[in-house]
Amino acid sequence: MAGSLWIVWTIIGIVGGFMVGKLVKKVRSTAFAVCVGICGALLGGWLMLLVGSTATLQAVSLLTAAVGCAIFLWILCVATPKSGGDIDDI
């Protein structure tokens, strides 16, 4: 299963990024949110597999992929200025 885990991590990133892109008005591009979500999920899952490759750690890597995706998307939301309005309002 270790060979196909990156596909599952990618799906986690796509779902997370799509949800943030559609639900958070601050994010201007859903496609960019999906890309950030994929990067976060892949990095989170990969970091967990550095520890080892047992069946338990592979299952935990799915959780760390979701956490990595959430952290990257949170950073995106915090770093993105408010959409709309005047640039002087910042």
C-alpha positions as CSV (number, residue, x, y, z in Angstrom):
1,M,0.0,0.0,0.0
2,A,2.9,2.3,0.5
3,G,3.2,2.8,-3.2
4,S,-0.3,4.1,-3.6
5,L,-0.4,6.3,-0.5
6,W,0.6,9.4,-2.4
7,I,-2.6,9.1,-4.4
8,V,-4.7,9.0,-1.3
9,W,-2.8,12.0,0.1
10,T,-3.4,13.9,-3.1
11,I,-7.2,13.2,-2.9
12,I,-7.1,14.4,0.7
13,G,-5.4,17.6,-0.5
14,I,-7.9,18.1,-3.4
15,V,-10.9,17.7,-1.1
16,G,-9.5,20.0,1.6
17,G,-8.4,22.6,-0.9
18,F,-11.7,22.5,-2.8
19,M,-13.7,22.9,0.4
20,V,-11.6,25.9,1.6
21,G,-11.7,27.5,-1.9
22,K,-15.5,27.3,-2.0
23,L,-16.3,28.1,1.7
24,V,-13.8,30.8,2.6
25,K,-14.6,34.1,0.8
26,K,-11.1,35.4,1.5
27,V,-9.5,32.9,-0.9
28,R,-9.6,34.3,-4.4
29,S,-8.9,31.1,-6.4
30,T,-10.2,27.7,-5.7
31,A,-7.6,26.2,-8.0
32,F,-4.8,27.8,-5.9
33,A,-6.4,26.5,-2.7
34,V,-6.5,23.0,-4.2
35,C,-2.8,23.3,-5.1
36,V,-1.9,24.4,-1.6
37,G,-4.0,21.6,-0.1
38,I,-2.3,19.0,-2.2
39,C,1.2,20.3,-1.3
40,G,0.3,20.3,2.4
41,A,-1.2,16.8,2.3
42,L,1.8,15.4,0.4
43,L,4.3,16.9,2.7
44,G,2.4,15.8,5.9
45,G,2.0,12.3,4.7
46,W,5.6,12.0,3.5
47,L,7.0,13.4,6.8
48,M,5.1,10.6,8.7
49,L,6.5,7.9,6.4
50,L,10.1,9.1,7.2
51,V,9.6,7.6,10.6
52,G,8.8,4.1,9.2
53,S,6.7,2.1,6.9
54,T,4.6,-0.2,9.0
55,A,0.9,-0.6,8.5
56,T,0.1,1.5,11.5
57,L,2.3,4.3,10.4
58,Q,0.8,4.2,6.9
59,A,-2.7,4.7,8.5
60,V,-1.4,7.5,10.7
61,S,0.2,9.1,7.6
62,L,-3.4,9.7,6.3
63,L,-4.1,11.7,9.4
64,T,-0.9,13.7,9.1
65,A,-1.7,14.3,5.5
66,A,-5.0,15.9,6.5
67,V,-3.3,17.9,9.3
68,G,-0.6,19.1,6.8
69,C,-3.3,20.1,4.4
70,A,-5.2,22.0,7.1
71,I,-2.1,23.8,8.3
72,F,-1.1,24.9,4.8
73,L,-4.7,26.1,4.0
74,W,-4.8,27.9,7.3
75,I,-1.6,29.7,6.4
76,L,-3.1,30.6,3.0
77,C,-6.2,32.1,4.6
78,V,-4.2,34.1,7.1
79,A,-1.7,35.3,4.5
80,T,-4.4,36.3,1.9
81,P,-5.6,39.9,2.3
82,K,-9.3,40.6,2.4
83,S,-10.8,40.5,-1.0
84,G,-12.8,43.5,-2.1
85,G,-12.6,46.9,-0.8
86,D,-9.7,49.4,-1.2
87,I,-6.1,48.5,-0.8
88,D,-5.7,51.5,1.6
89,D,-8.0,49.7,4.1
90,I,-5.4,47.2,5.0
